């Protein structure tokens, strides 16, 4: 089974797959949180969504409460916060775990990829980013501190789009 075939629920509980969420196009996968110092990255994530969605690209947010309890809300609270505060239009999934025994299978695959410093394995913190190609291959991994609109992220997205 490829990463794209992995089943996951949308934030509203509807079952789907990563392939359905990406539409078979490149995507930026990000573990997100509403109460993190990096939460303002939602602004740049939404700007990327708006800039590249016409090419089939999408950002996908994976809410996660594993880092200092910074995503404590219910699905409804997360949706309301993201919509009202940041105008998020990109898909959000159910709240998942990205590390440890309960790690979602999508993140089991993503964690195998190294970032620009050669670091693979566990997700460091909220807002770690993965650009994937249309076949689900990780193009590049970025640490949480790398802003979504950083030139390196934009270049990786544009490269994945061809």
Residue pairs with C-beta under 8 A, 6 or more apart in sequence:
2 135
2 136
3 18
3 106
3 109
3 110
3 132
3 136
4 17
4 18
4 19
4 22
4 24
4 135
4 136
5 17
5 18
5 19
6 17
6 18
6 104
6 105
6 106
6 109
7 15
7 16
7 17
8 15
8 16
8 17
8 18
8 21
8 93
8 94
8 96
8 104
8 106
9 15
9 16
9 93
9 94
10 16
10 21
10 91
10 92
10 93
10 94
11 63
11 75
11 78
11 79
11 91
11 92
11 93
11 94
12 75
12 79
13 75
13 94
18 60
18 106
18 136
19 136
21 27
21 58
21 60
21 91
21 93
22 58
22 60
22 132
22 134
22 136
23 56
23 58
24 56
24 134
25 55
25 56
25 57
25 58
25 134
25 161
26 56
26 57
26 131
26 132
26 133
26 134
26 139
26 157
26 160
26 161
27 57
27 58
27 59
27 60
27 131
27 132
28 45
28 48
28 57
28 58
28 59
28 60
28 129
28 130
28 131
28 132
28 148
28 153
28 157
29 60
29 62
29 106
29 110
29 129
29 130
29 132
30 41
30 45
30 59
30 60
30 61
30 62
30 127
30 128
30 129
30 130
30 148
31 61
31 62
31 63
31 64
31 96
31 98
31 107
31 123
31 126
31 127
31 128
32 39
32 42
32 45
32 61
32 62
32 63
32 64
32 71
32 92
32 126
32 127
33 39
33 63
33 64
33 65
33 67
33 70
33 71
33 126
33 127
34 63
34 70
34 71
34 73
34 77
34 78
34 81
34 82
35 69
35 70
35 71
35 72
36 67
36 68
36 70
36 71
36 125
36 126
36 127
38 125
38 126
38 127
38 144
38 145
39 126
41 127
41 147
41 148
42 82
42 85
42 86
42 88
43 86
44 147
44 148
44 149
45 59
45 61
45 88
45 90
45 148
46 59
46 86
46 87
46 88
46 89
46 90
47 148
47 149
48 57
48 59
48 148
48 149
48 153
48 154
48 157
49 57
49 58
49 59
49 89
49 90
50 89
52 157
52 161
55 161
56 161
57 157
57 160
57 161
58 90
58 91
59 90
59 91
59 148
60 90
60 91
60 92
60 93
61 82
61 88
61 90
61 91
61 92
61 93
62 92
62 93
62 96
62 98
62 104
62 106
62 107
63 71
63 78
63 92
63 93
63 94
63 95
63 96
64 71
64 95
64 96
64 97
64 98
64 123
64 126
65 71
65 72
65 95
66 97
66 98
66 99
66 100
67 125
67 126
70 126
71 78
71 95
71 126
73 81
75 94
75 95
78 92
78 95
79 92
82 88
82 92
96 104
96 106
96 107
97 103
97 104
97 107
98 104
98 107
98 111
98 123
98 128
99 107
99 111
99 122
99 123
103 111
107 123
109 138
110 123
110 130
110 138
110 141
111 120
111 121
111 122
111 123
112 120
112 138
113 120
113 130
113 138
113 141
114 120
114 141
115 140
115 141
115 142
115 143
116 140
116 141
116 142
116 143
116 152
117 143
119 143
120 141
124 143
124 144
125 144
126 144
127 144
128 141
128 142
128 143
128 144
129 141
129 142
129 144
129 146
129 148
129 153
130 138
130 140
130 141
130 142
131 138
131 139
131 140
131 142
131 153
131 156
131 157
131 160
132 138
132 139
132 160
133 139
133 160
134 160
139 156
139 159
139 160
140 152
140 153
140 156
142 150
142 152
142 153
142 156
146 152
146 153
147 153
